[in-house]
Amino acid sequence: MFFCQKDQSLINKVPWLVVKSNLYFIPSLWLNPSFQTELIKLFPQKDTVFYHLARYLFHPTNQVWGMVTRSYNAYLSRADEILGIQIRVFSRQTKYFQHVMNQIVACTQREKLLPEAAAQGESQATNTSNPTKLKAVLVTSLNPEYSNNLKNMYWERPTTTGDIVKVYQPSRERFQQTDKKLHDQKALAEMYLLSLTDKLITSSSSTFGYVAQGLGGLKPWILYTPKKFKTPNPPCGRGVSMEPCFLKPPAHRCEAKKGINTAKIVPFVRHCEDLRHYGLKLVDDTKDEL
C-alpha cells in the first residue's frame, strides 16, 4: 500500500508517519512517481542514498569509535593498500568450510586483489621490478580459521610480486549473539573498519557487508552463494552499485491485478547481483547490464 501512488492520497493526510523496519526499503520509494521529483533533488546520484544518510544519521558511541581508531592505527594505517574481506556463511553449522576458503582465495587471485603466493619451495619472489608494497587484509568473520589460513599462506611462502601481505581479524566471536551489547558494538566497529578499506569483498545477501560498502562508498566484489558445498565458478563478481540490497521487496501490484517485475519499472532500480530475481537495489549508471 505505502509504495503505491494511488494510496498516498490517504497517507498524505497524516502529519507524521513513523515507520520501523529491519529492511532497507529505499529502492521501492523510487517506484512511486509522487516521490521521484523530491528524491532526485535530494539524491541526484541515485546510488549514494545510503552513503549520505548513514554518514548523516549514524553516530557511533565513544566505545565503538575507540575500537575503530585503535584497530586502524595499530594494524592498517601503515599499509600501502587495504583489502577488506567480509565473510558470512548462512548455515545451521557455524563452522569452517573449506569450499568457502577456496572461494575466497580464488576471488582474490582471479580479480588480482592479492598477489599470488610463490610455488612451494621457491624462496624468492619471481618479480621484483616494482617497489615492495605492504598490503593489509582486514578479515571479518565469526570464525577465525579463514584469516588464519590466509595468514599462513602468506607467512609460509613469499608472493610472486615481492609484496608483503599481513592479515588482521579484529574479533572471533564464533557465533552470532544478537542484542548482546558488546557483541553488537564489535560488529558495528568492524563495519566501519571495512568501510575504510581501499577494496572490499563481501558475502552474498549479507546486511553486514551492505552497511560496510554503503558507509565507505565502495562497489564491492561479491562472493556468490555456494551450491551443494562447492566453490562457485566464477567465485565472485563486481557490484554495480554501492547501495545495499532491499532483500524482500513487496510485490508491486499498484496498477496491475498481478505483480509485475519491479526491476523493469524504472532504469535505476534493478535486481541485486546476489539476488538476481528478487531483491532490489539502486544504481546510477543506466548503461550497465546485470
C-alpha positions as CSV (number, residue, x, y, z in Angstrom):
1,M,0.0,0.0,0.0
2,F,2.6,2.6,1.1
3,F,4.6,2.3,-2.2
4,C,1.6,2.9,-4.5
5,Q,0.8,6.3,-5.7
6,K,-3.0,5.9,-5.5
7,D,-2.8,5.2,-1.8
8,Q,-0.8,8.3,-1.0
9,S,-3.9,10.4,-1.0
10,L,-4.9,8.8,2.3
11,I,-1.4,8.7,3.8
12,N,-0.8,12.4,2.9
13,K,-3.4,13.4,5.4
14,V,-1.3,12.0,8.2
15,P,1.1,14.8,9.5
16,W,3.7,12.4,10.9
17,L,4.3,8.8,9.9
18,V,6.7,6.6,11.9
19,V,8.0,3.5,10.1
20,K,10.0,0.8,11.7
21,S,11.7,-1.9,9.6
22,N,14.9,-4.0,9.6
23,L,15.0,-3.9,5.8
24,Y,16.4,-1.3,3.5
25,F,13.2,-0.4,1.6
26,I,14.5,2.8,-0.1
27,P,14.6,1.3,-3.6
28,S,10.8,0.8,-3.5
29,L,10.3,4.5,-2.7
30,W,11.7,5.4,-6.1
31,L,9.0,3.3,-7.8
32,N,6.3,5.8,-6.7
33,P,6.1,8.7,-9.2
34,S,4.9,11.1,-6.5
35,F,8.2,10.6,-4.6
36,Q,10.6,10.8,-7.5
37,T,10.8,14.5,-8.0
38,E,11.8,15.2,-4.4
39,L,14.1,12.2,-4.2
40,I,16.0,13.2,-7.4
41,K,16.5,16.7,-5.8
42,L,17.9,15.1,-2.6
43,F,20.0,12.4,-4.4
44,P,20.9,13.3,-7.9
45,Q,23.4,10.5,-7.9
46,K,21.0,7.7,-7.1
47,D,23.4,5.1,-5.8
48,T,24.6,7.4,-2.9
49,V,21.4,7.4,-0.8
50,F,22.7,5.1,1.9
51,Y,26.1,6.7,1.8
52,H,24.7,10.1,2.6
53,L,22.0,9.0,5.1
54,A,24.3,6.8,7.1
55,R,27.0,9.5,7.4
56,Y,24.4,12.0,8.5
57,L,22.4,9.8,10.8
58,F,24.9,7.3,12.3
59,H,26.8,8.5,15.4
60,P,28.9,5.7,16.9
61,T,29.5,5.8,20.7
62,N,32.9,6.6,22.0
63,Q,33.3,2.9,22.8
64,V,32.7,1.8,19.2
65,W,34.8,4.6,17.7
66,G,37.6,3.8,20.1
67,M,37.6,0.2,18.7
68,V,37.7,1.6,15.1
69,T,40.6,4.1,15.7
70,R,42.7,1.7,17.8
71,S,42.4,-1.1,15.3
72,Y,43.0,1.1,12.3
73,N,46.1,2.9,13.8
74,A,47.6,-0.3,15.0
75,Y,47.1,-2.7,12.1
76,L,46.0,-0.8,9.0
77,S,47.2,2.8,8.8
78,R,50.8,2.0,7.6
79,A,49.7,-0.2,4.7
80,D,50.0,0.9,1.1
81,E,46.7,-0.8,0.3
82,I,44.0,-2.3,2.4
83,L,41.7,-5.1,1.3
84,G,38.6,-5.9,3.3
85,I,37.1,-9.4,3.3
86,Q,33.7,-9.8,4.9
87,I,32.8,-13.5,5.3
88,R,29.3,-14.6,6.3
89,V,28.2,-18.2,5.8
90,F,24.4,-18.8,6.1
91,S,24.4,-22.3,7.5
92,R,23.0,-24.0,10.6
93,Q,26.5,-25.3,11.1
94,T,28.6,-22.4,12.5
95,K,31.9,-23.9,11.4
96,Y,34.7,-23.5,8.9
97,F,34.1,-24.6,5.4
98,Q,37.0,-25.4,3.0
99,H,35.0,-24.7,-0.1
100,V,34.4,-21.1,1.2
101,M,38.1,-20.7,1.9
102,N,38.8,-21.9,-1.7
103,Q,36.3,-19.4,-3.0
104,I,38.0,-16.5,-1.1
105,V,41.4,-17.4,-2.5
106,A,40.0,-17.9,-6.0
107,C,38.3,-14.5,-5.9
108,T,41.4,-12.6,-4.7
109,Q,43.6,-14.3,-7.3
110,R,41.1,-14.0,-10.2
111,E,40.4,-10.4,-9.6
112,K,44.0,-9.6,-8.7
113,L,43.1,-8.2,-5.3
114,L,46.0,-10.0,-3.7
115,P,49.3,-11.3,-5.1
116,E,49.8,-15.0,-5.7
117,A,51.9,-17.0,-3.3
118,A,55.1,-18.4,-4.8
119,A,55.3,-22.1,-5.6
120,Q,56.2,-24.5,-2.8
121,G,60.0,-24.4,-2.2
122,E,60.5,-21.1,-4.1
123,S,62.3,-18.9,-1.7
124,Q,62.3,-15.6,-3.5
125,A,59.8,-13.5,-5.5
126,T,59.8,-14.0,-9.2
127,N,59.0,-10.4,-10.0
128,T,60.9,-7.7,-8.0
129,S,60.9,-4.9,-10.7
130,N,58.3,-2.9,-8.8
131,P,58.9,-1.4,-5.3
132,T,57.7,-3.7,-2.5
133,K,54.3,-2.8,-1.1
134,L,52.7,-3.6,2.2
135,K,49.1,-4.9,1.7
136,A,46.9,-5.3,4.8
137,V,44.0,-7.6,4.7
138,L,41.1,-7.0,7.1
139,V,39.0,-10.1,7.6
140,T,35.7,-10.0,9.5
141,S,34.1,-13.4,10.3
142,L,32.6,-15.3,13.1
143,N,35.2,-17.9,12.5
144,P,39.0,-17.4,12.9
145,E,40.0,-20.2,10.5
146,Y,39.6,-18.2,7.3
147,S,42.0,-15.4,8.4
148,N,44.4,-18.0,10.0
149,N,44.7,-19.9,6.7
150,L,45.1,-16.7,4.7
151,K,47.8,-15.6,7.1
152,N,49.6,-18.9,7.0
153,M,49.5,-18.9,3.2
154,Y,51.5,-15.7,3.0
155,W,53.7,-16.5,6.0
156,E,54.9,-19.8,4.7
157,R,55.5,-18.6,1.1
158,P,56.6,-15.3,-0.4
159,T,54.5,-13.5,-3.0
160,T,55.3,-13.6,-6.7
161,T,55.4,-9.8,-6.7
162,G,57.6,-9.3,-3.7
163,D,54.8,-7.5,-1.8
164,I,54.2,-8.2,1.9
165,V,50.8,-9.3,2.9
166,K,49.6,-9.1,6.5
167,V,46.3,-10.4,7.8
168,Y,44.2,-9.0,10.7
169,Q,40.9,-10.1,12.2
170,P,39.6,-7.9,15.0
171,S,37.1,-10.3,16.6
172,R,36.5,-14.1,16.7
173,E,33.1,-14.5,18.2
174,R,32.3,-18.0,16.8
175,F,28.5,-17.4,16.7
176,Q,26.1,-14.5,16.4
177,Q,24.9,-13.0,19.7
178,T,22.2,-10.6,18.6
179,D,21.2,-7.9,21.2
180,K,24.3,-8.5,23.3
181,K,25.7,-5.0,23.7
182,L,29.4,-5.7,23.4
183,H,28.9,-8.2,20.5
184,D,26.8,-5.6,18.6
185,Q,29.4,-2.9,19.3
186,K,32.2,-5.1,17.8
187,A,30.0,-5.7,14.8
188,L,29.4,-2.0,14.2
189,A,33.1,-1.2,14.7
190,E,34.0,-3.9,12.1
191,M,31.5,-2.4,9.6
192,Y,33.2,1.0,10.0
193,L,36.7,-0.6,9.6
194,L,35.6,-2.4,6.4
195,S,34.3,1.0,5.1
196,L,37.9,2.4,5.5
197,T,39.4,-0.2,3.1
198,D,40.5,0.6,-0.4
199,K,38.9,-2.5,-1.9
200,L,36.2,-4.7,-0.5
201,I,35.0,-8.3,-0.8
202,T,31.6,-9.1,0.7
203,S,29.3,-12.1,1.1
204,S,26.1,-12.5,-0.8
205,S,22.9,-11.3,0.9
206,S,24.8,-10.1,4.0
207,T,23.5,-6.9,5.6
208,F,26.8,-6.6,7.4
209,G,28.6,-6.2,4.1
210,Y,25.9,-3.9,2.7
211,V,26.4,-1.5,5.6
212,A,30.2,-1.6,5.2
213,Q,30.1,-0.9,1.4
214,G,27.5,1.9,1.8
215,L,29.4,3.6,4.6
216,G,32.6,3.6,2.5
217,G,31.1,4.4,-0.8
218,L,32.6,1.2,-2.2
219,K,31.5,-1.1,-5.1
220,P,32.4,-4.5,-3.7
221,W,33.3,-7.8,-5.2
222,I,30.5,-10.1,-4.1
223,L,31.2,-13.8,-3.2
224,Y,28.4,-15.8,-4.9
225,T,26.4,-18.2,-2.8
226,P,27.9,-21.7,-3.0
227,K,25.7,-24.6,-4.1
228,K,26.0,-28.1,-2.6
229,F,29.1,-27.2,-0.7
230,K,31.1,-26.4,-3.9
231,T,33.1,-23.3,-4.8
232,P,31.1,-21.3,-7.4
233,N,32.7,-20.6,-10.8
234,P,33.2,-17.7,-11.1
235,P,33.8,-17.3,-7.3
236,C,32.8,-13.6,-7.2
237,G,31.7,-10.6,-9.3
238,R,31.9,-6.9,-9.1
239,G,28.9,-5.0,-7.8
240,V,27.5,-2.2,-10.0
241,S,26.5,-0.1,-7.1
242,M,27.5,0.8,-3.5
243,E,23.8,0.7,-2.4
244,P,22.5,-2.1,-0.1
245,C,20.0,-4.6,-1.4
246,F,16.3,-4.5,-0.4
247,L,16.2,-8.2,0.3
248,K,12.5,-8.8,0.5
249,P,10.6,-6.2,-1.6
250,P,6.8,-6.4,-1.7
251,A,5.0,-7.5,-4.9
252,H,4.3,-4.4,-6.9
253,R,0.5,-4.5,-7.6
254,C,-0.3,-0.8,-7.7
255,E,-1.9,-0.5,-11.1
256,A,-2.0,-4.2,-12.1
257,K,-4.0,-7.1,-10.8
258,K,-0.9,-9.3,-10.9
259,G,2.6,-8.4,-9.6
260,I,4.9,-7.0,-12.2
261,N,8.7,-7.1,-12.5
262,T,9.8,-4.3,-10.2
263,A,13.2,-4.2,-11.8
264,K,11.7,-3.1,-15.1
265,I,9.7,-0.1,-13.9
266,V,12.5,2.5,-13.8
267,P,16.0,2.1,-15.2
268,F,17.8,2.9,-11.9
269,V,16.1,0.2,-9.8
270,R,17.3,-3.3,-10.6
271,H,17.6,-6.7,-9.2
272,C,20.5,-7.2,-6.8
273,E,23.6,-9.0,-8.2
274,D,23.3,-11.6,-5.4
275,L,19.5,-11.9,-5.6
276,R,19.1,-11.6,-9.3
277,H,15.4,-12.5,-9.5
278,Y,14.1,-10.9,-6.3
279,G,16.0,-8.3,-4.3
280,L,16.1,-4.6,-5.5
281,K,18.8,-2.0,-5.4
282,L,19.5,1.5,-6.7
283,V,22.1,2.0,-9.4
284,D,23.2,5.2,-11.1
285,D,24.7,4.2,-14.4
286,T,21.7,3.1,-16.5
287,K,24.0,1.7,-19.2
288,D,25.3,-1.2,-17.0
289,E,23.7,-4.5,-17.6
290,L,23.5,-7.1,-14.9
